[in-house]
Amino acid sequence: MSNRILIGLDVGTSGAKCIAVDETGKVLASSTQEYPLYTPRPGWAEQQPTDWYDGVVRGLNAILPKVDKSLLAGISFSGQMHGLVALDEACNVIRPAILWNDQRTQAQCDWITEKAGGLKGLLSYTNNRMLTGYTGGKILWLRDEEPDNFAKMKVFFCPKDYIRFRLTDTIGIDVSDASGTGFFDTAKRTWNEALIALAGLPRSIFPEAHESTEQAGVVTRRAAEATGLPEGLPVYFGGGDAVIQTTGAGLVTPGVLGVVIGTSGNVSMALDKYYPNPNGDLQMFCNNAPGLWHSFGCPLTSGGAYRWYRDELCQHASIEAKRTGRNVYDIMGDEAASSVPGANGVVFTPYLTGERCPYPDPNARGAFYGITLATKRADITRAVMEGVTYSLKQVIDLMAAFMKCSKVYTSGGGSVSPLWRQMQADIFDLPVYTMSAASEGGAYGAIMVAGVGAGVWKDLTEAASIVKVETETLPIRENQKRYQDSFEIYEKIYPALKGVYDLSAGKGY
């Protein structure tokens, strides 16, 4: 008997990933198609939803000839969270999507927090702060700053929901992405209509929320002609990437931390019951199956900081990569390895697009500290990697106060590097594991969600059995003292520069 095949789509910030996986967990085909990111003003980040769809179409056309389409059982989605896709009455896109890392909405976030009775009052509605990255602040910004576009908006989507709509013609959102709008009651897994009314927003613009494993519809004839997918293939709702990528790593039980170093960073843990979030330090969302929740913190710029460093300050590595055919990150990693833990006193703060966790501050900016005449490029390269890892450790410390943590499953681009895995184990003081298909990220979680929806597996716990340990990295004790000293300096930089960040923002920088 042939194994059934599932399709997972991840609508990321840098590109769309499309994968085909059989029910044993084997990746049969994979394709990533890049698209542009637009920054029309400092602190702003936008994309064209049609670019996402075009990327998905290219990706599906690349992978589908490599599989037996008669064995396809379903398709589902992961996607960058919090983006605002505003649609008119005909479901045409009104304006470019405002993304998760866009920081323009601080005034709106402050307004709704005050309107709700302060932070404590807001948490009583949603169990979460209204962060600048969240969709809710973007909706309020559109109302305040682009009233003509707001008047046209009949419904909004998050990014992956737009792709699902283009495949099925059905409107909706899943509970994990809805949790990241700032208007969702995560305890009851439904929109908080009282908060929506308090904000003066029409309830009709909020799409109905569904569980991730629910069927949303089927592939339409028009979508089948464009993508090569079979007409009538079942399509499932899927989930926001910060949640579903940890599902794809097998993170479905409490006590195991998921760490993702992608464009943004993510530290998360699955929860088997609802927990309050008294100070709003973490994000408490619905998970990808009924009865599951998800606690996480999201530093805004992790792998994105390393990519920025590659593009702007490591042209030598890119030239070497073209000359030799080596991966540019391997070249950079070799250079970083020639430095030492603690990067010879150089410390980097990765706040290149503001920050969300542990500091919800759109004014925060990146900085290098400790550069001297003795500093080498290798120290700076290593400091970027370490600074990203320190930002994740701060979130882990918040999580550890909440629940005992025993190990880390790491994924995303940062999990590929042995040096970065060792850095995580040493800085977190926990064993670090990579899991099979970790490089596939949220798309693999989408596979698992589609498989549960299609009856390939009875639940996410059974689906997670296809995920296997690939590498184990244990802490090296002699490295830890240097990291502890460096981390102590790192933690003091944000408080010391907070006034400078605000002054700079006041001057438009």
N, C-alpha and C positions, 0 to 999 in steps of 0.2 A: 504493500500500500504506500503510495507516495505521500510525502509530508505536505501539509497545507502551507501556504505562503502568505505572509502579511506584509503590508507596505507601511512604512513610517516616514512621515514628513516633518522636518524641523525648520520652521521659518525663523531663522536666526537674524542677528543684526548684520553680520558680515556676508551671509549667504544662506541659501536654502539647501538643506541636506535631504536626499531621498535615499532610502534603503529598502531592500527586500530581504526578508529573513524567513527561514522555514521554522517549523514548530519545534525543532531541536535546538534552536537558537543560532544556527549558522547563518552568517551574513552572506547572501548570495550575490548581491550587487549593491554598490554604493556610488553616489554622485553628489558633489557639492558645486553649486553654481553661485558665484558671487554677484553682488549688486552694490550700487553706491549708497553712501550715507551723506546727507547734506547738513551742514552747520551754518545756516544763514546768519546767525548772530552768536556771540559767545554765550555758552550755556544752553544753546538750542541744539536739538538733534531731530532730524526728520528723514523720512523715506517715502517713496512712492509705492503704494500698495500694488500697483500694476507691475512694478519691478519684482516684487515677491512672487506674484503669479507667474510671470514670465520665467523666473528662475525655477519654480516648481515644474513648469511644463518642460523646460529643457532637461531638468533632472530626471523626470519620469520617462521622457523619451530616451534618456541614456541608459536607464536600468531595465526597463520592461522588456527589451529584446533579449535580455540575458536570463529570463525566467519563463516558466511554463504558466501562462496567464490563466489556464484552465484550473490551476491549483490555488488561485488567489482567494482568500477567505475574507479579507477586509482591509481597511485602511484607516489610519488615525493620525493625530497631529501632536506635535510639540510646537511651542512658539514663544518668541520673546514676549514677556509680559508687559502689561500696563499701557501699551501704545494705544493711542486714540485714532481709530479709523471712523471718521464721520461720514455717514451716508445720507443721501437725500431720499425722497419718496420712491424713486425708481431704483434705489440701492446703488446709485452711482457715487463714487468718491468725491467729496466736496473739496477737500484740500489735502495736501500731503499729511501723512500720519505723523503725529507727535509721539516720540519714542520714550521708552522707559528711562533713558539717561538724560532726558531733557529737564532743565532746571528752571524753567520760566515761571513756575506756578506758585512760588512761595507765598505771595500775597493771598492767593485763593485758599491755600492750605491753612494759613493763619486765620482767615475769615471763617471757614467752616469749623475750625477748632473752637474759636471763640463763640460762634453761633451755637455750638453743641454744648457749651458750658465748660470750656477748657478741655485739657487733655483727658482728665478723668471722665468727663461727660462724654467725649467722643468715643473713648474706649468702651463705654457702656453700650454704645450702639453696635460697634463692629469688632471690638477687641484689638484694633489696630490704629496706629496714627494715620493721619492723612499726609503721606509723604509726597514730596515734590514729584517723584517719579510716577505716582499712581495716576490711574486714568481719571479719577474723580476731579482732581485739581485741574486737569486739562479741559474737562467739560466746563468747569466754572470759568476757566481762562477764556475759552471760546465764547462763552456768554458775555464776558466782560469786555473782551478785546476785539472780537470779530462777530458782532451781533448779527450781521447779515448771514454769515455762515451758520451760526447757531440756529437761526430761524429756519434754515433749510434742512437742518439735521432731523431726520425722523427716527434714526436708530444709530447706535454706535457698535462697533466691533472691537475686539482686540485682534492683533495681527493674524493669528492662525485662523480666527473665525472668518476672516475675509476669504482665505483660501478655501476653507470648507464651504462657504457660500458659493464660491465660483465653481466648485465641483458638484454641489447638490441643489443649489437654489433655496436652501433652507436657512433660516435665521435662528441664532442661538449662541449661547456661551456656556462654558463648563464652570463648575463651582470653584475650581482652583484659580482660573483666570479671573472669575468674578470676585474672588476674595481680594485680589490685588487692585480693585478699583477704588476701595475706600468707602463704598456704599453697600457692602455686603455683610449680612449678619452671619458670621462664620459658625456660630453655635447652632443656628437653625437651618443653615445652608440655603438661605433665601435672601433676596434683596431686603434691605432695611427700609421699608417704605416710610417710616417716620422720619428718618434722616433725609431721605430724598425730598420729602415734603418740606422739611425744615430748610433745606437749601433752595427751595423754590423751583426745583427741576421737574419737568414732566415725567411721570412714571413710564410713559409710553416709549421713551428713547432707550430704556434699559431692556435688552433682550432677555428672554426667559432663560433661566439657568438650569443646567442638567448635569447629571453625574458624568464623569469622564468616559465611563464604559458604555453609556447609553448610545443607541444608534441614532444618528442625526438625520439620515436619509440614505440615498443611493447616488452613485455617479450618473449624471444626466448624459443624454446623447451628445449634447454640445461639448461637455467636458471630456467625454470619451474620445471624441474626434480630435480634440486638441492634445490630449495627454497620452493616448494609447491605453488608458485604463478600460476594462470591460464596462460597458453600460450596465447599470443595475448593481454594481459591486457595493456591498454595504460599507457605509462610512460612519465612524464613531467620533464622539465629540472631542476626545483628547484632553490635553492639559497645558497649563503654562509651564514654560521650560524650567523655572526654578524648582518646581515641584516634580514634574514628570521625568526630568533627567536623573533624579535620585531614584525614582522607581525603576528606571532602566538600569541602574547600577545595582539593583537588588535590595535597595534600602527600604524595606517595608515593615521592620520591627523596631521598637524603641531601643535606645542605648547605643545604636551604631550611628556614627556621624557620617554624613556625606559632605565631602568638600569638592567643590567644582572650581577650577581655574579656567574659566572661559573668558569671553570679552569682559563680563563682570565676574565677581566672585560670589560664592554661595556656600554657606555652612548650614546644614539642615539635619533634621531628625524626624522620622515618622512617629506619630503618636496614635495610640489605640483608643484615646478618649480626648474629649475637649478639655483644654486647660485655659484658665484666664491669663491675661498678659498685663499685669497690674501697672507697669510703668511704660508699656509700649516699646520696650527696648528691642524686642524681637518682632518678627512677623508671624502671626498665627493664622494659617490658611486651611481651607479644606483640602484634603488629599484626593487621590485619583480613584477612590472607591468609597461607597457609603460606609460610615462608621470609622473612617480614618481621617486624621488631621495631620498637619505638617507645620513644624516650627522651624524657622530659619531666619538668618540675617544675611544681607546682601551688600557687601562692599561694591561700589559702582564700577570701579576700574581695576581689574586684576590682569588677566591676559591681555586686555586692551592696552594697559600701560606698557607691557613688554613689547607688544606689536608697535606701539608708538615709538618706543625706544629703538626698535629695529629699523623702522622706516626713517626716522629723523636723525639718529645719532650712530647708527651702525651700518652705514653704507659699505664700509670695508667688508663686513660679513656677507652682505648681499652680493658684492662683486666676487668674493671668494666662492660663494655658493654657485654662481653662474659659471665660474671658471672650472670648478672641480666636479660639479654635479651633486655636491653634498647638500644636506638640508641646512638652511641658514640658521635654524635654531640649534642644531648640533654644533655648529661653529661657535655661536654665542655661548652655548653651554660649556664647551671646552675652555673658552676664555674665562668664564666665571669660575670654573673649577680651579683655575690657576691662582685665584685669590683664596681667602681663608674665611671660615665662619665669622660673621660680624663684619666682613668686607673691609677690614682694616680701618674701621671707624666711620665708614661712609654709610649714611642712613637715608633711605628714600621713602617719602610718603606718597602713595599713589592716588591722590585726590585730583585726578585730571579732569573729571566732570562733576566736581563737587563730591559729596559723600552721603551715604544713606545709613549705613550701620558700621561701626557703633555710633557714629556722629551724624545725625540727620541735618546736614548743613550744605546747602547748595553753594555757599560762598567758599568752601574749603578748596584749596589748590595744592597741586603737587609741589614737592620741594626736595632738593638734595641737601643734606647736612653733613659736615665733617670732611669736606674736600680740602686737601692741602696740596702743597707742591710734591709731596710723596705719593699722591693718589694716582693709581693706574686705571686705565680703561677697564681692566678686569674687575677692579673693585667696584666701579660704577655699575657694570653689568650685573655683578652679583648682588649689589645693593638693591637694584630694581626687583630681582627675584625675591630677595629677603623681605623687602618692604611690602610686597604683595602678600607674602606668607604671614607677616606680622599682622596685617589688617585682618586676615582670616583667623589668626589666633585670638584676637580681641573678641571676635564673635563666638569662638569656641569657649572662651572663658565665661561669656554670658550664658551659653547653653549649659555648661557644666554646673553652674549655679542652679539650674533648672532641673537637670536630670543627670545621673552618672553616665559618663561616656567611656566605652571600653576600647573602641577601635575606630579607625577612619577608613572609609571607602573613598578613594580619590578618583576624580575623572576630569575630563576637559583637557585642553592642551597642556596644562601643567603636569598632568599625570604621565605624559609620554617620556619626560626627561628623568633619568635615574637620579641626577643631581637634585632636581626639584622635589622628587619623592623623598629623598633622604633629608632634604631641608625641612620638609613638612613633618617627618617623623621626629626630627631633633627639636624643632621649635614647638610642636604640639605635645611632645613627650607621650606619644601614643603610637602603637603599631599602625602602619599605613598599608593598605592593600589596593591593588588595582584589580578590576573585575573584567571578565570577558566582555568585549564589545564596548568598553568604556569610551573608546574614541568615537563611538557613534552618538554619544550624548543623548539628548532628549528624543531623538528619532527612535532609539531603541526602547525607551519608555513608551513611546507611541505604539510600537509593535506590541508590547505587552498589554496595553489597554485595548487595542483592537482585538487581540487574541482572546481576552476575557469576554469582551462584548460578543465575539463571534462563536464563543463556546469551545475554543481550542483549549483553554484552561478554565478551571472553575472559578478561580479568584487570583488576585495579584500574588498571594503567597505561593501558589502553585506555579504561576508564571515566573516568579523569581528563581525557581529551581533551575532554569536554563542558564542562569548567570553563575559563572565559576571564577574562583580566585586565580589570578594569573601571576601576580608578584606580591611578595611580602617585604616590607622595609621596616626594620626595627630601629629605635633610637640609638644613637651613638653617644654615650655619656660624656666623653671628653669634648664633644662639640657644644654641649648644652650650656656650659658656663659662658662661653663667648656669646651665644645667642641670647642668653638671659641679660647680659650686660647691654647688648645692642638693643634688645626689646625695651629695656627700661628707658633708654634714650628715646626710642621711637614713640613710646606712650606719652612723653612729655612735649613732643613737638606740636601736636594739635592744640593743646591748651595754651602753649606759649605763643602761638601764631594766630589764635582766634581773632584778636583785635586787628591784626594785619589783614587777615582775610576779609573782614567786614569793611575795613578802610578801602581796600583794593576794589571790592565789589561796589562800594559807594562811588568810586571813580570810574566805574564802567569796565573794570578789568576782570 
